[in-house]
Amino acid sequence: MMVPTRQLLRSIAADVCVAPQLEPHAMADLAALGFKSVVNNRPDFEEGPQQPTSEQMRAAAEAAGLAYAWLPVQPAYQSPEQIARMAELLESLPRPLVAFCRSGTRSGKLYQAAIAR
């Protein structure tokens, strides 16, 4: 059974949510919910070939009218450069914004590190 996209979202700021792995079809759902941007924090094939690639996600996001950024980070470590890049994305991408990874935790940690710098 497919979980509705809205139920996957966890708000971490007034205009920022995090989510676990999203599927390409969820991009249209996000646009319908009023989101403007998506940040994918997962490396391609982190969970194997069944995981949608960044290019598949980019194509679906752009088809839905969303801005898209790929900033793959590892679960246990985000470098100062990756944190700085997330801060840049948070400043430049239109909001509201959704960042996603495997569970949403890594995206949340990256957000917190980016706003704390």
N, C-alpha and C positions, 0 to 999 in steps of 0.2 A: 504494500500500500504506500502510495506516494504522500509525503507530508507536504501540506501547502507551504509555499515559500514564506509567507508571512510568519508562520509558526517557527521557522528556522532562525529568524532574525532576533538578535539580542542587542538592545540599545545600550551604547556605552557613552553617548554624549547626545546633546539635543538633535544633532543632525548626522550622527555616525552610528552605524550598526555593524556588528560582526556576525558571521554565520559559518556553519560548517560547509564542507564542499558543496558547491552549487553545481547544478547541471546546466547545459546551454539553454534549455527551455525556460529556466528560471529567470533569464535576463528580461524577457518580455513581462513576466510577473513583477519584477522589480520596477521596471518603467511604469507599469500600471499603478504601482503603489506610490509613485511619485519620486523615486530615486533618480539621481542624475549621473552617478558615477559608481564604478566597481573597481576594487583593487584585489587582485589575485595574489595571495602570498604563498602559493604552493609551487614547489618545483615540479616540472612536468614528470610524469611517471613515478612520482613519489610512492604511490600505492599500486603501481603496475599499469598495464596497458588499458585497463578499463576506466582509468581516470581521464576525464576530458583534458585535452591539452590546452595550453594558454591560447594557441591560435584558434581553437574551436570556441573557447570562451570569448575571445576578442571578437570574432565574427558574429557571434550571437548577441553580444553586448552592443556592438555597433549597429546591427540590424534593428535592435530595439531602441536605438537613439541614445544609448548610454556612452559616456566617456569610459575608457578602460585603461588600466595600468597593470602591468605585471611586475611584481617585486617579490621574487621567490626568496624565501628565507627558511633556514633550518629551524626545527622546533626548539632546540636547546640553546641556540646562539644566534643573535642578530648583531651584526657588526656595526660599529659607529657609522660607517658609510651607508648601510642599509637603513639605520635609524634616521640619518639625515635625509635620505631619499624619501622615506615615508613622510617626514615633516614637510618636504617640498610638495609631495603629492597632496597632503592635507591642505596646504596653502593654495594650491593651484587648481585642483579639480573642483568642479561644481558640486554642490551639496543639495540634498542629502546624499550620503555616500555609504556603500556597503563594502567592507573588507572581509575576505573569506580565506580559510585554510582548511585543514582536515577537520578540526573541531570548533574553530572560532577562537580558541585560546591564544594561539600564536599571534593572530591578527590583533587581538586585544592588547597583548603585551607590547607589540610593536607600536600600536597607537599610543599607549601610555608612555613608552620610552620617547617617542617622537614629540609629544607635547611637553614632556619634562625637560627637554634639552634647552 
